[in-house]
Amino acid sequence: MWENNPVTSALGIQHPILQGPFGSGHSSAGLAAAVSNAGGLGAYGAHHLSGEQILALAKDIRAKTSHPFNLNLWIPRQAEWGLPMGEAREAAYLQQIKPFFEELDLPPPARAENPLHDFDEQVEALLEARPAVFSFVFGIPDRNILECCAERGIATLGAATSVEEALALERAGVDMLVASGLEAGGHRPAFLEEPQPRSLMSTFSLLPKIRDAVSIPVIAAGGIADRRGVDAAFALGADAVQIGTAFLACDESGASPLHRSLLRQPEGCDTVLTRAVSGRMARYIRNRLTEATAAWPDPALPYPLQMSLTRPLARASAERGSADFATMAAGQIAGLSQHRRAAELMASLVADYAPETASPEGRTVKE
């Protein structure tokens, strides 16, 4: 089924299974290496790191694996969707969120800050680090960056939430793309239109549309956590799959013990699309932060200013073992995978899958 696969051939990996690159410090060098060592493509979301930190990260991953891996960055936008920022709006929002800081014994912020590092510095470091793959969300890098990647043998991987975005990535010369459905955890990587909950497409609706529209390899993401999802994605035209939540629940990830525990609950966990964490729409586990801000007249400041307010709340909440204000990314598929080690999860994803059939008594059995 996976012979002559364009993704495995291009990237030099054994299996067409990619680990999702987690932001907010949820990635880890250990998880990236474990996935790569198991024959997939490990990944690290490095958007919160400086150039120097990216170089140190790449060195750390290479100390743990000799196999290919992926580093992910966020493309800066010229303007953010939503209301414009102003002093009056900022002051009103800070007053609104102040009680959360006081509850956690934190000094309320005097203003919202931009916590991001310089993108050009990050790209320079990434090019020097030379990962097998440079993946990105929220847009398309400048042509000179794509050309520099090609010169260095770095494959480029963009994210699309619509056919229009997929076509834009292909026209720009990106090597392959991720078709990201609404089920996926973390941020919605839309870049041509503001993502609206009422118009988002599921993975298995979006995937065949994108597959029919482009000629470059397509990787399915969102709602995939076991071999059934992998098989379904390939049946609809995927060349590979990207799995986030199931890997995030593994012990090697950078998620907190509380976060990983919630992701492994057999009954799953309740997720919601919210701007409360960063100012951009993302899927997180529902908690006091998401519910309180949803009821406010102004749910969130623009990205990335909102992150400077929610990060200290998340850290303090996690340290107390509380989910109230923690920022815990999760896809709708949370709870389906019960594997605690990345190698075990990888083995289950690539093992021969025996379809389930109904027994005469109505129970499901393996053939």
C-alpha positions as CSV (number, residue, x, y, z in Angstrom):
1,M,0.0,0.0,0.0
2,W,2.8,2.4,0.8
3,E,5.3,1.3,-1.9
4,N,6.8,4.1,-4.0
5,N,5.2,6.7,-1.6
6,P,6.2,10.3,-2.7
7,V,6.5,11.5,0.9
8,T,8.7,8.7,2.2
9,S,10.8,8.8,-0.9
10,A,11.3,12.6,-0.8
11,L,12.1,12.8,3.0
12,G,14.0,9.6,3.4
13,I,11.7,8.1,6.1
14,Q,10.3,4.6,6.4
15,H,6.6,5.3,7.1
16,P,4.3,8.1,5.8
17,I,3.5,9.2,9.4
18,L,4.4,12.7,10.5
19,Q,4.2,14.0,14.0
20,G,2.4,17.3,14.4
21,P,4.7,20.2,15.5
22,F,3.3,21.5,18.7
23,G,3.6,25.1,19.8
24,S,3.5,26.6,23.3
25,G,6.4,24.4,24.5
26,H,4.5,21.2,24.0
27,S,7.0,19.8,21.6
28,S,10.2,18.1,22.9
29,A,13.4,16.9,21.3
30,G,12.8,13.5,22.9
31,L,9.4,13.1,21.2
32,A,10.7,14.3,17.8
33,A,13.6,11.8,18.0
34,A,11.4,9.0,19.2
35,V,9.1,9.4,16.2
36,S,12.0,9.7,13.7
37,N,13.7,6.7,15.3
38,A,10.5,4.7,14.8
39,G,10.5,5.4,11.0
40,G,8.2,8.5,10.9
41,L,9.0,12.2,10.8
42,G,9.4,13.8,14.2
43,A,8.8,17.5,14.5
44,Y,9.2,20.5,16.8
45,G,7.2,23.7,16.9
46,A,10.0,26.3,17.2
47,H,8.0,29.5,16.7
48,H,8.6,30.5,20.4
49,L,12.4,30.1,20.2
50,S,15.2,32.5,19.3
51,G,17.7,31.8,16.5
52,E,20.3,30.7,19.1
53,Q,17.7,28.4,20.7
54,I,16.8,26.8,17.4
55,L,20.4,25.9,16.7
56,A,20.7,24.4,20.1
57,L,17.5,22.5,19.6
58,A,18.6,21.0,16.3
59,K,21.8,19.9,17.9
60,D,19.8,18.3,20.7
61,I,17.6,16.4,18.3
62,R,20.5,15.2,16.3
63,A,22.1,13.9,19.5
64,K,19.0,11.7,19.9
65,T,18.4,10.6,16.3
66,S,20.3,10.3,13.0
67,H,17.0,10.3,11.1
68,P,15.2,13.2,9.4
69,F,13.1,15.6,11.4
70,N,11.0,18.7,10.9
71,L,11.2,22.2,12.4
72,N,8.1,24.4,12.3
73,L,7.8,28.2,12.3
74,W,4.8,30.6,12.1
75,I,4.8,33.1,9.2
76,P,4.3,36.7,10.3
77,R,1.2,38.4,9.0
78,Q,1.1,42.1,7.9
79,A,-2.2,42.6,9.7
80,E,-4.2,40.4,12.0
81,W,-7.9,39.8,11.7
82,G,-10.3,41.3,14.2
83,L,-10.6,44.7,16.0
84,P,-7.7,47.1,15.8
85,M,-5.6,47.5,19.0
86,G,-5.8,50.8,20.9
87,E,-4.9,52.0,24.4
88,A,-8.6,52.1,25.6
89,R,-9.2,48.6,24.4
90,E,-6.0,47.3,26.0
91,A,-6.8,49.0,29.3
92,A,-10.3,47.6,29.4
93,Y,-9.2,44.1,28.6
94,L,-6.4,44.1,31.2
95,Q,-9.0,45.2,33.8
96,Q,-11.3,42.3,32.6
97,I,-8.6,39.6,33.0
98,K,-7.0,41.0,36.2
99,P,-9.1,38.8,38.6
100,F,-7.5,35.7,37.1
101,F,-4.0,36.9,37.9
102,E,-5.0,37.8,41.5
103,E,-6.6,34.4,41.9
104,L,-3.3,32.8,41.0
105,D,-1.3,35.2,43.2
106,L,0.4,36.8,40.1
107,P,1.0,40.5,39.6
108,P,-1.5,41.8,37.0
109,P,0.2,43.0,33.8
110,A,0.6,46.7,33.2
111,R,0.3,46.1,29.5
112,A,0.2,43.4,26.8
113,E,3.5,42.6,25.2
114,N,4.7,41.0,22.0
115,P,6.5,37.8,23.1
116,L,7.7,36.8,19.7
117,H,11.3,36.5,18.4
118,D,12.5,38.0,15.1
119,F,11.3,35.8,12.2
120,D,14.3,36.6,10.0
121,E,16.6,35.5,12.8
122,Q,14.6,32.3,13.2
123,V,14.8,31.5,9.5
124,E,18.5,32.2,9.4
125,A,19.0,29.7,12.2
126,L,16.8,27.2,10.6
127,L,18.6,27.3,7.3
128,E,21.9,26.9,9.2
129,A,20.4,23.9,11.2
130,R,19.3,22.2,7.9
131,P,16.5,20.0,9.1
132,A,15.1,17.6,6.6
133,V,11.8,19.6,6.5
134,F,10.9,23.2,7.2
135,S,7.1,23.4,7.8
136,F,5.2,26.5,8.4
137,V,1.7,27.8,9.1
138,F,-0.3,31.0,8.7
139,G,1.1,31.8,5.3
140,I,3.8,31.2,2.7
141,P,7.5,32.2,3.2
142,D,9.0,34.7,0.7
143,R,10.3,33.2,-2.5
144,N,14.0,33.7,-1.5
145,I,13.4,31.6,1.7
146,L,11.9,28.8,-0.4
147,E,14.9,29.0,-2.8
148,C,17.4,28.9,0.1
149,C,15.7,25.8,1.4
150,A,15.9,24.1,-2.0
151,E,19.6,25.0,-2.3
152,R,20.2,23.3,1.1
153,G,18.1,20.3,0.4
154,I,15.4,21.3,2.9
155,A,11.9,20.2,1.9
156,T,9.2,22.8,2.5
157,L,5.8,21.9,3.9
158,G,2.9,24.4,4.2
159,A,-0.6,24.1,5.8
160,A,-3.9,24.7,4.0
161,T,-7.4,24.8,5.4
162,S,-9.1,25.3,1.9
163,V,-8.6,24.5,-1.7
164,E,-7.6,28.1,-2.4
165,E,-4.8,28.0,0.2
166,A,-3.6,24.7,-1.2
167,L,-3.4,26.2,-4.7
168,A,-1.5,29.2,-3.4
169,L,1.0,26.9,-1.7
170,E,1.5,24.9,-4.9
171,R,1.9,28.1,-7.1
172,A,4.5,29.4,-4.7
173,G,6.7,26.3,-5.2
174,V,6.1,24.7,-1.8
175,D,7.1,21.0,-2.0
176,M,4.2,19.4,-0.1
177,L,1.2,20.5,2.0
178,V,-0.9,19.5,5.0
179,A,-4.7,19.5,4.5
180,S,-5.8,20.6,8.0
181,G,-9.4,19.9,9.0
182,L,-11.5,21.4,11.7
183,E,-11.0,18.4,14.0
184,A,-7.3,19.2,14.5
185,G,-6.0,20.5,17.8
186,G,-4.1,23.7,18.2
187,H,-4.2,26.7,15.9
188,R,-6.2,26.9,12.7
189,P,-3.4,27.7,10.1
190,A,-5.7,29.7,7.8
191,F,-4.0,32.5,5.9
192,L,-6.3,33.7,3.0
193,E,-9.5,34.2,4.9
194,E,-10.4,34.6,8.6
195,P,-11.4,31.2,9.9
196,Q,-15.0,31.1,11.0
197,P,-16.4,28.1,13.0
198,R,-19.5,27.9,10.8
199,S,-17.4,27.5,7.6
200,L,-14.6,25.2,8.6
201,M,-14.3,21.9,6.7
202,S,-13.7,18.5,8.2
203,T,-10.5,16.6,7.2
204,F,-12.3,14.0,5.2
205,S,-14.3,16.6,3.3
206,L,-11.3,18.9,2.7
207,L,-8.8,16.2,1.8
208,P,-10.3,14.8,-1.5
209,K,-11.0,18.4,-2.7
210,I,-7.4,19.4,-2.2
211,R,-6.2,16.1,-3.6
212,D,-8.1,16.8,-6.8
213,A,-6.9,20.3,-7.0
214,V,-3.1,20.0,-6.7
215,S,-0.3,17.8,-7.9
216,I,2.1,18.0,-5.0
217,P,2.0,15.5,-2.1
218,V,-0.9,16.0,0.3
219,I,-0.7,15.1,4.0
220,A,-3.9,14.7,5.9
221,A,-4.3,16.2,9.4
222,G,-7.1,16.3,11.9
223,G,-9.2,13.5,13.4
224,I,-6.5,10.8,12.9
225,A,-5.2,8.9,15.9
226,D,-5.2,5.2,14.9
227,R,-4.8,2.9,11.9
228,R,-8.5,3.2,11.0
229,G,-7.9,7.0,10.5
230,V,-4.7,6.4,8.5
231,D,-6.4,3.9,6.2
232,A,-9.4,6.3,5.7
233,A,-7.0,9.2,4.8
234,F,-5.2,7.1,2.2
235,A,-8.4,5.9,0.7
236,L,-9.3,9.6,0.1
237,G,-6.1,10.4,-1.6
238,A,-3.6,11.3,1.1
239,D,0.1,10.6,0.5
240,A,0.8,10.7,4.3
241,V,-0.8,11.6,7.5
242,Q,0.1,14.1,10.3
243,I,-0.9,13.1,13.8
244,G,-0.9,15.5,16.6
245,T,-3.1,14.8,19.6
246,A,-2.2,11.1,19.9
247,F,1.6,11.9,20.0
248,L,1.0,14.9,22.4
249,A,-0.5,12.4,24.8
250,C,2.7,10.3,24.9
251,D,5.0,10.6,27.8
252,E,7.9,12.0,25.7
253,S,5.9,15.2,24.7
254,G,6.4,18.5,26.4
255,A,2.8,18.6,27.6
256,S,2.2,18.7,31.4
257,P,1.2,15.5,33.2
258,L,-2.3,16.9,33.7
259,H,-2.6,17.7,30.0
260,R,-1.4,14.2,28.9
261,S,-3.8,12.6,31.4
262,L,-6.8,14.5,30.0
263,L,-5.8,13.5,26.4
264,R,-5.7,9.8,27.4
265,Q,-9.2,9.7,29.0
266,P,-11.1,7.0,27.1
267,E,-14.2,9.1,27.0
268,G,-12.2,11.9,25.4
269,C,-12.2,15.5,26.5
270,D,-14.4,18.5,25.5
271,T,-12.7,20.8,23.1
272,V,-13.6,24.2,21.8
273,L,-12.4,26.6,19.1
274,T,-11.3,29.8,20.9
275,R,-9.2,32.9,20.4
276,A,-8.6,33.2,24.2
277,V,-5.2,31.7,24.2
278,S,-3.3,33.6,21.5
279,G,-5.8,35.9,19.8
280,R,-6.0,33.4,16.9
281,M,-8.6,30.7,16.5
282,A,-7.4,27.4,18.0
283,R,-8.8,24.2,19.4
284,Y,-8.1,23.7,23.1
285,I,-9.6,21.7,26.0
286,R,-12.6,23.6,27.4
287,N,-11.9,25.2,30.8
288,R,-12.5,28.3,32.8
289,L,-10.4,30.5,30.6
290,T,-12.2,29.5,27.4
291,E,-15.6,29.8,29.0
292,A,-15.1,33.1,30.8
293,T,-13.6,34.9,27.8
294,A,-16.3,33.6,25.5
295,A,-18.8,35.5,27.5
296,W,-16.9,38.7,27.5
297,P,-17.7,41.5,25.0
298,D,-14.1,41.4,23.9
299,P,-12.9,37.8,24.1
300,A,-9.2,38.3,23.3
301,L,-6.6,41.0,22.3
302,P,-5.0,40.5,18.9
303,Y,-2.3,38.0,18.3
304,P,0.5,37.9,19.6
305,L,-0.4,40.3,22.4
306,Q,-2.9,37.9,23.9
307,M,-0.2,35.3,24.5
308,S,1.7,37.6,26.8
309,L,-1.4,37.5,29.1
310,T,-2.3,33.9,28.9
311,R,1.2,32.3,29.2
312,P,1.8,33.3,32.9
313,L,-1.8,32.2,33.7
314,A,-1.2,28.8,32.0
315,R,2.1,28.2,33.8
316,A,0.8,29.0,37.2
317,S,-2.4,27.0,36.7
318,A,-0.3,23.9,35.5
319,E,2.0,24.3,38.5
320,R,-1.0,24.0,40.7
321,G,-2.3,20.9,38.9
322,S,-5.3,22.8,37.8
323,A,-6.9,22.9,34.3
324,D,-8.7,26.2,35.0
325,F,-6.4,28.5,33.0
326,A,-4.0,26.0,31.4
327,T,-3.7,26.2,27.6
328,M,-4.1,22.6,26.5
329,A,-4.3,21.9,22.8
330,A,-6.4,18.9,21.8
331,G,-8.1,17.6,18.7
332,Q,-11.6,16.2,18.7
333,I,-10.0,12.7,18.5
334,A,-8.6,13.0,22.0
335,G,-9.0,9.8,24.0
336,L,-8.9,7.4,21.1
337,S,-5.3,6.5,21.5
338,Q,-4.2,5.0,24.8
339,H,-0.5,4.5,23.9
340,R,1.9,6.2,26.4
341,R,5.1,5.8,24.3
342,A,5.7,7.2,20.9
343,A,7.3,4.0,19.5
344,E,4.3,2.0,20.6
345,L,1.9,4.4,18.9
346,M,4.0,4.3,15.7
347,A,4.0,0.5,15.7
348,S,0.2,0.5,16.0
349,L,-0.2,3.0,13.1
350,V,1.9,0.9,10.7
351,A,1.0,-2.6,11.8
352,D,-1.2,-4.7,9.5
353,Y,-4.8,-3.7,10.3
354,A,-7.5,-6.3,10.5
355,P,-10.9,-4.8,9.7
356,E,-13.7,-5.2,12.2
357,T,-16.8,-7.1,11.3
358,A,-20.0,-7.7,13.1
359,S,-20.4,-11.1,14.8
360,P,-23.7,-13.0,14.8
361,E,-24.3,-11.8,18.4
362,G,-23.8,-8.2,17.2
363,R,-20.3,-7.8,18.8
364,T,-17.4,-6.4,16.8
365,V,-14.6,-8.9,16.2
366,K,-11.3,-9.0,14.4
367,E,-11.1,-11.0,11.2
